[in-house]
Amino acid sequence: MEFKPSRTLTDYRPYWAECFGVAPFLPTSREEMDALGWDSCDVIIITGDAYVDHPSFGMAVIGRVLEAHGFRVGIIAQPNWQDTSDFMRLGRPNLYFGVAAGNMDSMINRYTADKKIRRDDAYTPDNVGGKRPDRAVIVYSQRCREAFAGVPIVIGSIEASLRRIAHYDYWSEKVRRSILFDAKADMLLYGNAERAIVELSHRMGSGEPIEAVRDIRGTAFILKTRPKGFRIVDESHLPEDREKAVRLIDDDAPSYIELPGYKEVCEDSDLYAHASRILHRETNPHNARPLLQPHGDRLLWLNPPPEPLTTEELDWVFEQPFQRIPHPSYGEARIPAYEMIRHSINIMRGCFGGCTFCSITEHEGRIIQSRSEASILREIESVRDKSPSFTGVISDLGGPTANMWRLGCKDLETESKCRRLSCVYPNICSNLNTDQMPLVSLYRKARETDGVKKVLIASGLRYDLAVQTPEYVKELVTEHVGGYLKIAPEHTETGPLSKMMKPGIGSYDRFKALFDQYSKEAGKEQYLIPYFIAGHPGTTDEDMLNLATWLKSNGFRADQVQTFYPSPMATATAMYHSGRNPLKRVGRSSERVSIVRKGRQRRLHKAFLRYHAPENWPILREALRKMGRTNLIGNGKAHLVPRTQFARPNRRGAKSFRTQHTGLPISPKKPR
């Protein structure tokens, strides 16, 4: 198996169906197919989101990219999964079904961090919940197989991407096997899949069966036997349990890493943490090796990650003929996720922050992929000219992080060898280019575009990077903050911050000083909105108490609180499940991590964040007494909670803030 250099996205001869031209919207019904003159679709995409033809919606991007290569692509959005009727709506696809849960993981979309059902779904017309099944990729794949036996099934989206190996499932509280096995899919595409989906589609379109396609980066599939011609790097045991490795083939042969098997990681949480560590160290596309994980008598094979798109390729992707509006079949229904981003511009992909609780790096990669300035400005003009609701305000110029555009490693040779999980933790790498002046130039040109009155920055800001270019902070604060700016220190204490791979609170203080200085110079009253997480691995009761006293001394009151949410494949989830720290070498005697599991302790940690709420005072008083901190109980300014339930602490001058909260629970029911 040889991985050839990836072809550029435009270096393909169009598929024969290019003669049908560009569809105003990708068809969602036979009537729309008939209007386009199609007798069938080459590819049918099943998605758990409403169909919004906008570059912020992943399935619209994949559909338009395939269309640009000449393929006829249909979309079945939010089908009724109780039977196969909706899955048969567009007929039998000529090549394959592409199955996705949508822009969000279906379980995170439906359940809160406390496993309570959300009442809403921002990706559904009129914000109605319950329009997609739990574990949507698995359910949709089963229905596709029932509807059209024998049609290949290719799964993707963040739900499949983050379940590509055996993974801890927070909702069932057990380790589940790779989603490939449960979905019975033919192939899984992980990460941003433009390269893989284009290559796969052309090869299948030329008659190559999907089971013969084994050399595309960013893909995973099931094997019956180990591939020949490889040197095995055995990582299936902990270091102290491992016998001396036997080299099966000479050192010049390509290698793959064998991970602990599904059965082993189910039975041994230390092995699970070890496997997580190995996986995350094999995410640099320049040096990552294939991974193999036994699942019973079958083998999961993961090819190395896809090569990042070049600036020219990313421009090409974002400049496809998107309508930038929901499909007309939704009528006047509002889709909140669309309302939020309809006048925003995505300028980059990827994140090199490496926060352990976040899955962006695992999905989009650590190498920043940036659009060109010219392409971004053209999209701003397109929004101005085509959107009837545009009032002159661009709601965001950003991406996973607001201020990583055009940043990256100064030396490609160094980057090709690097296995760091973060370019900015425990400190900013000396090889990282942190100059944000090109972003300042982009902001200014965006503001100067005819018809644009205001450009806001709504994406999360990496403030430890921002202070490296004070002129950037000044530009941001003076021109692009709409009264408040959200940033995410997440905590104040070294213990949890070290497990999150986040900078110390001193970085926040340095940024706040610049923010306040430039706001004052601009004559503006502006505020920082800090985000915090309760119950993250590595957090003790004492850590939360210290955070609460910091909040009180700085006059902050949380309206809503986010408890740590163990999402599939995240490093912090491996900590939560195993109690080990996979940021370091994992062994039987390696570092233990304090974990907040029990409901009462989780409630206590949330209560510390909302120390001012009367309903939290009883649990806080009890905890403070047990911790020997009764000096914080009283009615004075120095106290955290009052002595009695009827006393109200002084609220004067308090500033509210929010956390990364995405919905309120209405039902205590748990998932099956």
C-alpha positions, 0 to 999 in steps of 0.5 A: 500500500503506497500513499502517493502525493495528493492531487490538487482538487482541480486536477481531475477530468470532470465526470461525464455527468458534468454536461448537466451543469450546476443545480440551483439547489442540490435536488431533494426530491424526484421532482427536482431531479426531473427538472434538472433532467436527471434520471438518477443521482451518482451520490446521495448524501444523507444528513441529520441537518436541514439542507442549507446551501451555505459554506458553513454547512458541511454537507452543502460543501461536499455536495457542491465540491462533487458537483463541480467535478461533474457528479450528480449529487442529491441530498436527503435531509433529516429523513424519517428514520422509522422506515425506509420511505424517505431513504428511497426518495431519490432512487438508487445512487449509481456510486454510493450513499454518503451518510453524515449526522450533520455539523454536530454529533447527534448525541451532543446535539440532543443531550446536555452534559448531564445527559438530559434531553435538550428541547431544541435543535439549532440545525432544524427548521423552527428550532424543533428537537427530535428530528434526528435519531441518536447515533444518527450515522449508525441508524441512517446507514442501516436504513440505507442498507435496507432500502438498497442492498448492495449500494456502498455506504461511505460515512463521514462528518464529525460524528463518524470522524471522532468514532473512527477507533474504539472509543469511550461512549459517555452516554452508555458509560462503556467503550464502543467499537469503531463506528465502522462496525456498528454502521456496517459501512464500507468506508469512513472518511475522517476530517475535512474530506474534500480530498478523499471524497473527490478521489474516491468518487472518481475512482468508483466512477471509473469502475473501481470497486470500493473494496479495492480503494485502500490508499486514500489518506483520511480513510478508514476501513475493515480488513480481514487479514494484516496487510503484507509488506509492512513493518509492525510497530507494536504498541498493543501493550503498555511499555512495562508489559511489552516484550522486546519488539520483533521486527518482521520485515527490514527497517526500509519497509513502511510501518504501521502501528498496532494499537491495543485491540477493542477487547483489551481497551474495553477491559483495561482503562490504562490501555485505553489511555495508552491507545489515545496517546498513540492516536493523538501523536499520529495526527501530523499528516507529514509523519503520521503512520497508518494505525491498526486496531483488532476488533475480534477476528477483524481489523480496523485500518486507519490511513494517515490524515489527509494533506491540508488544502492549499490556499488556492484549493480552499478558495476554490471550495468556498467559491462554489455557487452556494445560494447561501440560504436554506432550501426553498422547501422550508418556506418561512421557517427559521433555522437558528444555526443559519441565522447565526452565520448567514452573514459570517465569513469563514477565513480558515480551518484547523487549530493548533491549540490542542485543548484536550476537551475540544475535538477541532484538532482531531477533526480539522487538524493542527495545520492552519489552512487559510483562504486568500485575502482576495477570496475573503473579500470577494465573499464579503461582496457576494454577501452584500450583493446577494443577501436581501437581509444584509444590513451592512454588518458582517457578523464574523470573520473567523473559524475555529479560532479568530486569530490563527489566520496565516499562522503556522510553523516557520520551517516546513522541515521542522513541521514535518517532524513535529509530534507536539500536541499543541503549538502554544502549550506549555509555551508558544513554540519558538518555531511558530509564526505569531505575526497577526499583522496580515489579519489586521490588514484583512480587517481593514480592507473588509471594513473599507468594502463598499456597503459594509458598515461594521465587521464583528469578530465572533469566533473565539479568540486565542488571547495568549496569541493575540498579545504577541501582536499588540497592534492586533489587539488594538485593531480588534478592540477599537473596531471589531468588538460589539460591546463584549468579547468572548474569550476562554480562560476555562479556569484559574488553577494550574491543576485543571489548566495543565490537563486542558493544555490551556495557558495560566490565568496570567495570560488572561490578565495580560490580555485584559490589560491591553483590552481595557487600555485600548477600549479606554483610548477608543472611548468605548465601554466594552467587556470581556466575557470569560468562559469557564468549565466545571468538573474537568479532569484534574479539577479538585474541590479546592480548585473550584473554590479558588475559581469561585473566589477569583470570580467574586473578587473580579465581580463576575456572576455566571448566568449559565454553566457548562460542565465538562462534556466527555466527547468521543476521542478527546484526550480529556475523555481518555482522562475521564474514563481511565483516570490517567494522564495520556499527555504523558507516557502511560504506565501502571504507575503513571500519573493519576488524574482526579476525576469528577464523576458523581452527581453530587460532586458535579453539582458542587463544582457547578455551584462554585461557578454560580456561588451567588445563586441562592439555590446553591448556598446550602451545598456550598455551605456544607462543602466549605465546612468540610473543607475547613473554610468557614471563613468564607461563610458570612454576609460581608464582602469577603465572604462567598456565601451568606450564613442564612438562606434569607440573606442576599449577598451584595450584588452591586457592580457585578458583571454577568458572564456565560459559559459554553452552554448550548441548551437547557434540559427539560427531561431527566430521561437518559439515552439507551 
